[in-house]
Amino acid sequence: MLLAVVILGVGVSGCQHVPKDASKQAFCSAGEKFSELDKATFAQGRSAIKRLADVGTPPNIDSSARAGFVELVDRMQSAHNAEDFRHRTRTMSSSQRKHLLALDSYIQKTCTSTIG
């Protein structure tokens, strides 16, 4: 039972170490590079998500969007391969989907004017 609690704790805590002090420019630039990898290998995607996690989020990101960012990073880093990542994405909870939509909304609002 203790092992299950430890494993669950690691899974839930995930990537809470993701920095919260990124500039909007750095956040948007790293995100743009990650989103350009639609035809990349899984290893390239994992490398890009590590860079994205290292950059982190701007301090003004709302908590739901931040949760979506952390969940995305955690899902990619914990996936065993591309199919596993797709499966984890298809089986997200409703709150995870809400967080991902909040992240998308934050990116649209913040990065369109910063990058474009």
C-alpha positions as CSV (number, residue, x, y, z in Angstrom):
1,M,0.0,0.0,0.0
2,L,2.8,2.4,0.9
3,L,4.4,1.8,-2.5
4,A,1.1,2.7,-4.3
5,V,0.9,6.0,-2.3
6,V,4.6,6.8,-3.2
7,I,4.0,6.1,-6.9
8,L,0.7,8.1,-6.9
9,G,2.5,11.0,-5.2
10,V,5.3,11.0,-7.8
11,G,2.7,10.9,-10.6
12,V,0.6,13.7,-9.1
13,S,3.5,15.9,-8.2
14,G,5.0,15.5,-11.7
15,C,6.7,18.6,-12.9
16,Q,6.0,21.0,-10.1
17,H,9.6,22.2,-10.4
18,V,8.8,24.0,-13.6
19,P,9.9,27.6,-13.2
20,K,7.4,30.3,-12.8
21,D,9.5,33.3,-13.8
22,A,9.9,33.0,-17.6
23,S,9.6,36.1,-19.7
24,K,6.7,36.1,-22.1
25,Q,9.1,36.2,-25.0
26,A,11.0,33.1,-23.8
27,F,7.8,31.2,-23.0
28,C,6.3,32.0,-26.4
29,S,9.5,31.3,-28.3
30,A,10.0,27.9,-26.6
31,G,6.3,27.1,-27.2
32,E,6.5,28.0,-30.8
33,K,9.5,25.6,-31.3
34,F,7.6,22.8,-29.5
35,S,4.5,23.3,-31.6
36,E,6.5,23.2,-34.9
37,L,7.4,19.5,-34.1
38,D,4.2,18.0,-35.5
39,K,6.1,15.6,-37.7
40,A,9.0,15.1,-35.3
41,T,10.0,11.8,-33.7
42,F,9.0,11.1,-30.1
43,A,12.6,11.6,-29.0
44,Q,12.6,15.1,-30.6
45,G,9.3,15.9,-28.9
46,R,10.6,14.8,-25.5
47,S,13.7,16.9,-26.0
48,A,11.6,19.9,-27.0
49,I,9.3,19.5,-24.0
50,K,12.3,19.4,-21.7
51,R,13.5,22.7,-23.1
52,L,9.9,24.0,-22.7
53,A,9.8,22.8,-19.1
54,D,13.2,24.4,-18.4
55,V,11.9,27.8,-19.6
56,G,8.7,27.5,-17.5
57,T,5.8,29.9,-17.5
58,P,5.5,33.6,-17.0
59,P,4.6,34.7,-13.4
60,N,1.2,36.2,-14.5
61,I,-0.2,32.9,-16.0
62,D,-3.4,31.9,-14.3
63,S,-3.5,28.8,-12.2
64,S,-5.6,26.7,-14.6
65,A,-3.3,27.5,-17.6
66,R,-0.2,26.8,-15.4
67,A,-1.8,23.4,-14.5
68,G,-2.3,22.7,-18.2
69,F,1.3,23.5,-18.9
70,V,2.6,21.3,-16.1
71,E,0.2,18.4,-17.1
72,L,1.3,18.6,-20.7
73,V,5.0,18.5,-19.7
74,D,4.3,15.6,-17.2
75,R,2.3,13.7,-19.8
76,M,5.1,13.9,-22.4
77,Q,7.9,13.2,-20.0
78,S,6.2,10.2,-18.5
79,A,5.0,8.6,-21.8
80,H,6.9,5.6,-22.9
81,N,6.5,6.3,-26.6
82,A,4.3,8.3,-29.1
83,E,1.4,5.9,-28.8
84,D,1.5,6.0,-25.0
85,F,1.4,9.8,-25.2
86,R,-1.6,9.8,-27.6
87,H,-3.3,7.3,-25.2
88,R,-2.6,9.5,-22.2
89,T,-4.0,12.5,-24.1
90,R,-7.2,10.7,-25.2
91,T,-7.8,9.6,-21.6
92,M,-7.4,12.9,-19.9
93,S,-9.9,13.8,-17.2
94,S,-12.3,16.7,-17.7
95,S,-10.3,18.9,-15.4
96,Q,-7.1,18.2,-17.4
97,R,-9.0,19.1,-20.5
98,K,-10.2,22.3,-18.9
99,H,-6.6,23.2,-17.9
100,L,-5.3,22.4,-21.4
101,L,-8.0,24.7,-22.9
102,A,-7.0,27.4,-20.4
103,L,-3.4,27.0,-21.5
104,D,-4.4,27.3,-25.2
105,S,-6.3,30.4,-24.4
106,Y,-3.4,31.9,-22.5
107,I,-1.0,31.1,-25.4
108,Q,-3.4,32.6,-28.0
109,K,-3.8,35.8,-25.9
110,T,-0.1,36.2,-24.9
111,C,1.9,34.8,-27.7
112,T,0.1,36.2,-30.7
113,S,1.2,39.7,-29.9
114,T,4.6,38.6,-28.5
115,I,5.7,36.5,-31.5
116,G,3.6,37.5,-34.4
